[in-house]
Amino acid sequence: MTQATLETTINMEAMGQRARQASYMLATLTTAQKNTALLAIADALEANTDHILAQNQLDIDAAVANGVDPIWIRDRMDLKKRMAGIIEDVRKVAQLPDPVGRVYSEAELPSGIHAHKQRVPFGVLGVIYESRPNVTIDISTLALKTGNAVILRGGSDVLNSNLELVRVLQEALAANGIPSDAVQYIASTNRDYVRQMLRLDKHIDMIIPRGGSGLHTFCRENSTIPVITGGIGVCHLYVDETANLDASLPVIHNAKTQRPAVCNALDTVLVHKSVAAEFLPRVVDYLGKDGVVFKAEPQALALLNDDRVEAAGEREFDTEWTALILGLKVVGSLDEAIEHIREHSTQHSDGILTEDDAHATRFLNEVDSAAVFVNASTRFNDGGALGLGAEVAVSTQKMHARGPMALEELTTYKWIVKGDYTSRP
């Protein structure tokens, strides 16, 4: 096994041109053709699993040597326990309804014309992401199903994994008569290629960054292409005074510990003052046994005498922890909980645990996040968990797409207007 060899020079303009040409062909594929190719990709991933995992191990070994947090490696890099699920997800995408060509908003108008909207591919997607080599497969297969070409740029920490995955994808596409340029990868760690990619507005129709706030800011400030932002989650659960405290503990545990490094993992628990003295020590005991440590504001800290709890810093309630760390805060009312979320949330995933329907309704109406939950874990803000199949990202913006971006969100529409040699009156 050897480390990946990088291209010394990449012609981004040529890459964009090839992607655009591939997109024209992809837009003409039938659903059956796309599904056949998807199933072939799943078979190819299965046949090449050993090679993929060998390259993935190179990335993991390098991360371990560099002192990367084991939780980050487990949640964001390691494919060993995920390959079977990734392959199964590709087959599920083949089973999902194809949005391309769907007709809606039909009307026969007094002028004599017939008009409707019709779902069509965007064309070319540019996706920039950090870690998570599974994203390479998720994005490529969703792009194929929706007739989009894609240019990918993953993180340097999983370069070996991504190059092997892209090789398998491209070979499977070519074997099924689809241009391998439908999926291209920027095989360089040089950030200047990202900057060039963000300027390819002649060839790329939409940029999707998946990573930290620095990546999102960089894309927004440097792109001449529309950018879909999201994937940064400072996520909250508010424990109302009426909440079933016994039932709330497993929900909080799931939201924090199941996969602590992902964007829908819980970052802060807000607890009503009337139940805080009873509930906060239980939270610390329940989650602390699994290695969670806590950052508490003064009221919460005063209720806890535990070496796993420390005072929260000034801006720590604005932190997406991506680790086994949980913020704790006592609030005096539903209004105060909502105000805290408005100030500190990234509008990703926020929820309330309550037995009061009126409080639940107020929370749903007044918390403006991509997904809002009542008596459920924030971990459900995910394309698979919401029945959409795989996703390319979770959007926290409000234009075009919000929440998990799956097949529908990777299409746009055009108007189809038919007449009988009809002139406008």
C-alpha positions in Angstrom: 0.0 0.0 0.0 1.3 3.5 -0.9 0.1 7.0 -0.3 -1.8 8.6 -3.1 0.2 10.5 -5.7 -1.2 13.9 -6.4 -1.4 15.6 -9.7 1.2 18.4 -10.0 -1.1 20.6 -12.1 -4.9 20.6 -12.5 -6.6 22.5 -15.2 -9.8 23.6 -13.5 -11.2 25.2 -16.5 -10.9 22.0 -18.5 -12.3 20.0 -15.6 -15.4 22.3 -15.6 -15.8 22.0 -19.3 -15.7 18.2 -19.1 -18.3 18.2 -16.3 -20.6 20.5 -18.3 -20.4 18.2 -21.3 -21.1 15.2 -19.1 -24.1 16.9 -17.6 -25.7 17.3 -21.1 -25.6 13.5 -21.5 -26.8 12.8 -17.9 -29.8 15.0 -18.4 -31.0 12.6 -21.2 -30.7 9.4 -19.2 -33.9 7.5 -18.4 -34.7 6.4 -14.8 -33.9 2.8 -15.8 -30.5 3.7 -17.1 -29.6 5.7 -14.0 -30.8 2.9 -11.7 -28.8 0.3 -13.7 -25.7 2.4 -13.2 -26.4 2.8 -9.5 -26.7 -0.9 -9.0 -23.5 -1.4 -10.9 -21.8 1.1 -8.6 -23.0 -0.8 -5.6 -21.7 -4.1 -7.0 -18.4 -2.4 -7.8 -18.0 -1.0 -4.3 -18.7 -4.5 -2.9 -16.1 -6.1 -5.2 -13.5 -3.5 -4.3 -14.2 -3.2 -0.6 -10.8 -4.7 0.4 -9.0 -2.1 -1.8 -11.1 0.7 -0.5 -10.5 -0.2 3.2 -6.8 -0.6 2.6 -6.6 3.0 1.3 -8.8 4.1 4.1 -6.5 2.5 6.6 -3.6 4.6 5.3 -5.6 7.7 6.1 -6.5 6.4 9.5 -2.9 5.5 10.3 -1.8 9.0 9.3 -4.5 10.5 11.5 -3.5 8.4 14.5 0.1 9.4 14.0 -0.9 13.1 13.9 -2.8 12.8 17.2 -6.3 13.2 15.8 -9.2 12.7 18.3 -10.3 9.0 18.1 -14.0 10.1 18.1 -13.3 12.2 14.9 -11.6 9.2 13.3 -14.5 6.9 14.2 -17.3 9.3 13.1 -15.7 11.1 10.2 -13.0 8.9 8.7 -13.3 5.2 9.4 -15.1 3.2 6.7 -14.6 -0.3 8.2 -18.0 -0.5 9.9 -19.8 1.6 7.3 -19.0 0.0 3.9 -22.0 -2.4 4.0 -24.3 0.4 4.9 -22.9 2.7 2.2 -23.4 0.0 -0.4 -26.9 -0.7 0.8 -27.6 3.1 0.6 -26.6 3.1 -3.1 -29.1 0.4 -3.8 -31.7 2.3 -1.9 -31.1 5.4 -4.0 -31.8 3.2 -7.1 -35.2 2.4 -5.5 -36.2 6.0 -4.8 -38.6 7.8 -7.1 -36.8 9.9 -9.7 -37.8 13.6 -9.4 -36.4 14.5 -12.9 -39.3 15.0 -15.4 -42.0 15.3 -12.7 -44.7 17.7 -13.8 -46.6 19.9 -11.5 -48.5 23.3 -11.3 -50.3 22.5 -14.6 -52.8 25.0 -16.0 -54.9 25.6 -19.1 -54.9 29.4 -19.4 -57.5 31.7 -21.0 -55.0 32.7 -23.7 -55.1 29.1 -25.0 -51.7 28.0 -23.7 -51.0 25.0 -21.5 -48.3 25.6 -18.9 -46.6 23.5 -16.3 -43.4 23.2 -14.3 -41.1 20.3 -14.8 -38.3 19.1 -12.6 -34.8 19.2 -14.3 -31.2 18.7 -13.1 -29.2 21.7 -12.0 -26.4 20.6 -14.3 -23.0 20.6 -12.5 -22.6 20.6 -8.7 -19.3 21.6 -7.0 -19.0 20.0 -3.6 -16.3 20.8 -1.0 -16.2 18.7 2.1 -13.9 17.7 5.0 -13.3 14.1 6.2 -16.2 11.7 5.7 -15.2 9.7 2.6 -18.8 8.3 2.6 -19.9 11.7 1.3 -18.0 10.9 -1.9 -20.5 8.1 -2.5 -23.6 9.8 -1.2 -23.1 12.9 -3.4 -22.0 11.0 -6.5 -25.0 8.6 -6.4 -27.6 11.3 -5.6 -26.1 13.4 -8.4 -26.3 10.5 -10.9 -29.9 9.8 -9.9 -30.8 13.5 -10.5 -28.9 13.8 -13.8 -26.2 16.1 -12.4 -22.4 16.0 -13.0 -20.3 16.6 -9.9 -16.8 18.0 -9.1 -15.6 16.9 -5.7 -13.0 18.2 -3.4 -12.6 16.3 -0.2 -10.3 16.8 2.8 -6.6 16.0 2.7 -7.1 13.6 5.7 -9.0 11.1 3.6 -7.4 11.6 0.2 -6.4 8.0 -0.2 -9.9 6.8 0.6 -11.5 9.3 -1.8 -9.3 8.6 -4.7 -10.0 4.9 -4.5 -13.7 5.5 -4.2 -13.7 7.8 -7.2 -11.7 5.3 -9.2 -14.4 2.7 -8.5 -17.2 5.1 -9.3 -15.7 6.2 -12.6 -15.0 2.7 -13.8 -18.5 1.6 -13.0 -20.0 4.6 -14.9 -17.8 4.0 -17.9 -18.8 0.3 -18.0 -22.4 1.4 -18.2 -21.9 3.9 -21.1 -21.9 7.0 -18.8 -19.0 9.4 -19.1 -16.5 9.1 -16.2 -16.4 12.9 -16.2 -19.8 12.8 -14.6 -17.8 12.4 -11.3 -14.5 14.2 -11.1 -12.2 14.8 -8.1 -9.7 17.5 -7.4 -6.7 15.4 -6.5 -4.8 18.1 -4.7 -4.5 19.5 -1.2 -3.6 22.9 -2.7 -6.4 25.3 -1.5 -5.9 27.5 -4.6 -7.8 24.9 -6.6 -10.8 25.5 -4.4 -10.5 29.2 -5.1 -10.4 28.4 -8.8 -13.4 26.1 -8.5 -15.4 28.8 -6.8 -14.9 31.0 -9.9 -16.1 28.4 -12.5 -19.5 30.0 -12.9 -19.6 29.1 -16.6 -19.5 25.5 -15.8 -20.7 24.9 -12.2 -24.3 25.7 -11.2 -24.2 25.3 -7.4 -21.5 25.0 -4.7 -22.2 22.9 -1.6 -19.7 23.1 1.2 -19.7 20.6 4.0 -17.4 21.4 6.8 -16.7 24.0 9.5 -17.6 27.7 9.6 -14.2 28.6 8.1 -15.0 26.6 4.9 -18.5 28.1 4.7 -17.1 31.7 5.1 -14.4 31.1 2.5 -16.9 29.8 0.0 -19.4 32.7 0.6 -16.6 35.3 0.3 -14.9 33.9 -2.8 -17.6 32.2 -4.9 -19.1 33.7 -8.0 -21.5 30.7 -8.0 -24.6 30.3 -5.7 -23.5 28.6 -2.4 -25.8 26.4 -0.3 -24.6 26.7 3.3 -25.3 24.4 6.2 -23.8 21.5 8.1 -22.7 23.6 11.1 -24.9 22.6 14.0 -25.0 24.3 17.4 -27.9 22.2 18.5 -30.2 22.5 21.5 -32.7 20.6 23.5 -34.9 22.5 26.0 -36.2 20.5 29.0 -39.5 22.1 29.9 -40.9 22.1 33.5 -43.5 19.5 32.3 -41.1 17.2 30.6 -41.1 13.5 31.5 -37.6 13.5 33.0 -37.1 9.7 32.9 -37.9 9.7 29.2 -35.8 12.8 28.5 -32.5 11.2 29.6 -32.2 8.6 26.9 -33.2 11.2 24.2 -30.4 13.6 25.5 -28.0 10.7 25.6 -28.8 9.6 22.1 -28.5 13.2 20.7 -25.1 13.7 22.4 -23.3 10.3 22.3 -24.5 8.3 19.3 -22.2 10.2 16.9 -20.8 13.2 18.8 -18.7 14.5 15.8 -21.6 15.0 13.4 -23.5 18.2 12.8 -26.9 17.1 14.3 -25.3 16.0 17.6 -26.5 17.9 20.7 -24.4 20.8 22.0 -26.5 22.4 24.7 -29.2 21.3 27.1 -31.4 24.1 28.5 -33.3 23.1 31.7 -36.2 25.0 33.3 -35.3 26.2 36.8 -38.2 24.3 38.5 -36.7 20.9 37.5 -33.0 21.9 37.2 -31.9 20.9 40.8 -33.4 17.4 40.3 -32.6 16.9 36.6 -29.1 18.3 36.0 -27.3 15.9 38.4 -29.1 13.1 36.6 -27.9 14.3 33.2 -24.3 14.4 34.5 -24.5 10.9 35.9 -26.3 9.4 32.9 -24.0 10.8 30.3 -20.9 11.1 32.3 -20.5 7.3 32.5 -20.0 7.4 28.7 -17.2 10.0 28.9 -19.2 13.2 28.4 -17.8 16.3 30.2 -19.9 19.4 30.8 -19.6 23.2 30.4 -22.1 24.9 32.8 -23.2 28.5 33.2 -23.3 29.8 36.8 -26.8 28.7 37.8 -26.2 25.2 36.5 -22.7 25.0 38.0 -24.1 25.9 41.4 -26.3 22.9 41.3 -23.5 20.5 40.4 -20.6 19.2 42.5 -18.8 17.0 40.1 -15.3 17.1 38.6 -16.8 16.3 35.2 -18.4 19.8 35.2 -16.6 23.1 34.7 -17.6 26.7 34.2 -18.6 27.5 30.6 -16.4 30.1 28.9 -17.7 33.4 27.5 -18.4 32.1 24.0 -18.6 28.4 24.6 -22.4 28.4 24.0 -21.6 29.3 20.4 -19.4 26.3 20.0 -20.2 23.2 17.9 -18.4 20.7 20.0 -18.0 17.7 17.7 -16.9 15.9 20.8 -18.2 14.4 24.1 -18.8 17.8 25.6 -22.2 19.2 26.5 -23.2 22.7 27.6 -25.7 23.1 30.5 -27.8 26.1 31.3 -30.7 26.9 33.6 -33.5 29.1 32.1 -36.4 30.7 33.9 -39.0 30.2 31.2 -39.9 29.0 27.7 -39.3 32.6 26.5 -35.7 32.5 27.9 -35.1 29.2 26.3 -36.3 30.5 22.9 -34.2 33.7 23.3 -31.1 31.6 24.1 -31.6 29.5 21.0 -32.2 32.6 18.8 -28.9 34.0 20.0 -26.7 30.9 19.9 -28.2 28.4 17.5 -27.0 28.0 13.9 -30.6 27.2 12.9 -29.7 23.5 12.3 -31.5 21.3 14.8 -33.3 22.4 18.0 -35.9 20.8 20.1 -38.2 20.8 23.2 -38.9 18.0 25.6 -42.3 18.7 27.1 -45.8 17.3 28.0 -47.4 20.7 27.4 -49.0 21.0 23.9 -49.2 24.8 24.1 -45.5 25.0 24.9 -44.6 22.6 22.1 -46.7 24.7 19.6 -45.0 27.9 20.7 -41.6 26.3 20.3 -42.3 25.0 16.9 -43.7 28.4 15.7 -41.0 30.6 17.3 -37.8 28.6 16.8 -36.6 29.2 13.2 -34.3 26.3 12.5 -34.1 23.9 9.6 -35.5 21.1 11.7 -37.4 21.7 15.0 -38.2 18.7 17.3 -40.8 17.9 20.0 -39.8 15.0 22.2 -37.2 13.6 19.8 -33.5 13.5 19.3 -31.7 16.1 17.2 -30.0 13.2 15.4 -33.2 12.8 13.3 -32.2 15.8 11.1 -30.8 13.5 8.5 -31.9 12.5 5.0 -32.0 8.8 5.8 -33.8 9.3 9.1 -36.4 11.4 7.5 -37.1 8.9 4.7 -35.3 10.8 1.9 -32.5 8.3 1.3 -29.0 9.7 1.3 -28.3 13.4 1.4 -25.6 15.7 0.2 -25.8 18.2 3.1 -28.2 19.7 5.7 -28.9 23.2 4.5 -29.5 25.9 7.2 -30.4 28.6 4.8 -33.8 29.5 3.5 -33.5 29.9 -0.3 -34.1 26.9 -2.6 -33.4 24.1 0.0 -33.6 23.8 3.8 -32.8 20.8 5.9 -31.5 17.6 4.4 -30.8 18.0 0.7 -31.8 14.9 -1.1 -33.0 14.1 -4.6 -35.7 16.8 -4.9 -33.3 19.5 -3.6 -30.7 18.6 -6.4 -33.2 19.5 -9.1 -34.6 22.8 -10.2 -37.5 23.4 -12.6 -38.3 25.0 -15.9 -41.6 26.1 -17.3 -43.0 24.2 -20.2 -45.5 26.2 -22.3 -47.5 24.7 -25.2 -49.8 26.5 -27.6 -51.3 26.1 -31.1 -49.3 28.7 -32.8 -50.7 31.0 -30.1 -49.8 34.7 -29.9 -50.2 36.7 -26.7 -53.4 38.8 -26.8 
